[in-house]
Amino acid sequence: MSRYNLNEVLKARKAAKQGVEHNAGGEVALDDLSRVKVLSPGRQVFKRFIRNRLAVFGSVMLILMFVFSFIGPLFYPYGQKQIFYKYEPRDVNYGMVKENTAYTGYDVANGAEVERAVNNKMNSIIKAMVAEGSEKTAWLGEASLYEIEKLTDDVYLASAADYEEVATYGSAVTEIGTYSMVGKKIEYAVKNPVDGLEQAVKDAIAKDAKGGEFELDGVTYTYERGKAKSYAITAATDGLQFTGDAPGEGFEAALLAGIESGASFDFEGESYLPVTNVGVTRVYRAASPVPARVYSRLTFSTYEVGASVPDSFRAAALLATATGGAFEAEGQTWSIERNGGDWVVTDAAGEEYMELTPYAVRRYNGDDTMEYGLKKALTEKALEMHDSGVKTGTLTYALPMQTETGEYVVDEAGNISYQDTELKLSQRDTGEFVVNCQQIIYVINMFDAPSGEHWLGTDGDGFDVLSRIMYGGRVSLMVGFVVVFLETFLGVIMGGLSGYYGGWVDMLIMRLVDIFYCLPSMPIMIILGALMDALRMDTYIRLLIMMAALGIMGWAGVARLVRGQILTLREQEFMVATEATGIRVKDRIFHHLVPNIMPQLIVQATMGMGGVILTESTLSFLGLGVKHPLATWGTIINSVSSASAMQHYAFIWIPVGLLICVTVIAFNFVGDGLRDAYDPKAKR
């Protein structure tokens, strides 16, 4: 066999391209120079790579995965955050029946105004009157004295009046508190201190620091010096003392009866209110009470569905319950009369308009949209169940028919068609009755099985699973590439500096690498996820922070690989030549050393990509990574994380799990193929 020089082969090829006939016979001999093929290193690597069937399979799978994730959503009609709805029959909470116990107030026309603080307390005041069986009481506000009077069993009228103090009553010594000379304040032992008492104590001490007495608002106070520059304050009262003229004989007896009952009392045609404070009872007289607000626990049910009732009409109707006669409202004359336990309001023509009842019947969302007949039937059924002690019951009533899309069925005349529907009543522990029935409602299409409309079904939020998988693949693959790029970038810089310079630089960087190797990455990510949850960070910012954290914590392995390779290469002849020619250190490292270790870096990056995707999926599954509604493969599996959900909704997590497995395996196949292609001797 002949031996040929490479230069001769290249010359012969060049001559053939220029039309020079190399063989006079026109045939290529077996030992012709043109048969010698010279392949570049890159083509040699590629040729060895494509001979590896697993590497080719992994490459094809990765290409398909990128097409699926980045191009697929362009042709798929649904988005990752698009919620789907559907109509379906369900046993829904249709309404609620309960006895109203809260008293609502309505302003009386041209009446006085009730202070907000007093109005907020009025519900508890009236309930106390009901418990005590009181017909009348009073309450002292900041600016007015309020008389609360019972009109009927469920209606109370609050009137506001100016007031004046007429007397004080008491015979006791009461401990008021301790006055401190250091803080110049009284530490009270009573709940309701008297206004101006602190200043009166200061003035008395200024006159006589040893102790003594002083009067304030008709009450005698004593201050005695104690320890640590403090004074004990007490109040002494004795008998009935009038601030003006006495109302008349018998007032003290009436006052004592009022103090005992804790309510207002009448004397000689005037109303008085006793208020006990720090052992002293102060008596106030109300002058010219003006109706202010009427309170009732009755609900207003109109016979016409959805008819609005102004508050002025309600107030007038409630006031009329005291007389049971006619009243004026909304420019018309109305009549009200009792019918059993309810009140019925009729118009001037005698047509029934509204009913006042202590039982509230409403739709479950609080809307007053039930027709009167259904309200009455539900109330009677609830009362029957209550009297018999039964917790559950049923009632059949004609409700509007519905189509498959939830619309009401109408006849040819446009009237709504009705059908008998079974209503279920169940009493809760709180006393109210919940009404359930079958209704066609518009609901989120949750956990819908795969179909022609949704190829992989829908998840618990009504999202299309296939679209979520596509968009989730974008995020997961992007995280893998960004994290690996960041790891490689930092690792090349730190490893290159460490391997080239050696000495204290190498020592410092390697100790830093040891520190990063010892960092507990998962606990750090858990803490970081909890911190981002507490700060309510935006989803995309969370994604950037997560990628940065994974990249920073993963560069140490790349740095150690680069350092080891550079320690070997820096003693080679070509590096001596770069030093002799005066090339800068930066160029020696990044233009001559780093390119020689690129094959190892490519293999390292390719094989590490799958691990990063697994880490991101794990973090998102645990709720520490990307947050809902942004889709990743981890968050999709997290939506069916319970054992029962995984059993019933396998069509959600199995495709995602397979994609994660295929992607990770494909990256590993490609990494193995590149390793064998760059270093075929290692495989042998």
Secondary structure, DSSP 4 states (H G I P E B T S, - for coil): -----HHHHHHHHHHHHTT--SSTTS---TT-GGG-----HHHHHHHHHHT-HHHHHHHHHHHHHHIIIIIHHHHSS--TT-B-EEEEEEEEEEEEEEE--PPEEEEPTT-PPPPHHHHHHHHHHHHHHHHHT-SEEEEE-SS-EEEEEEEETTEEEEEEEEEEEEEEE--EEEEEEEEETTTTEEEESSSSPPTTHHHHHHHHHHH-TTEEEEEETTEEEEEEE-SSSEEEEEEEE-SEEESSS---TTHHHHHHHHHHHTS-EEETTEEEEEEEETTEEEEEEEEEEEEEEEEE--EEEESSTT----HHHHHHHHHHTTTTSEEEETTEEEEEEEETTEEEEE-TTS-EEEEEESEEEEETTS---S-HHHHHHHHHHHHHHHHHT-SEEEEEEEEE-B-TTSPBPB-TTSPBPEEEEEEEEEE-TTS-EEEEEEEEEEEE-TTPPP-SSSTT-B-TTSBBHHHHHHHHHHHHHHHHHHHHHHHHHHHHHHHHHHHHH-HHHHHHHHHHHHHHHHS-HHHHHHHHHHHHHHTT--HHHHHHHHHHHHHHHTHHHHHHHHHHHHHHHTTSHHHHHHHHTT--HHHIIIIIIHHHTHHHHHHHHHHHHHHHHHHHHHHHHTTSSSPTTS--HHHHHHTT-SHHHHHH-HHHHHHHHHHHHHHHHHHHHHHHHHHHHH-HHHH-
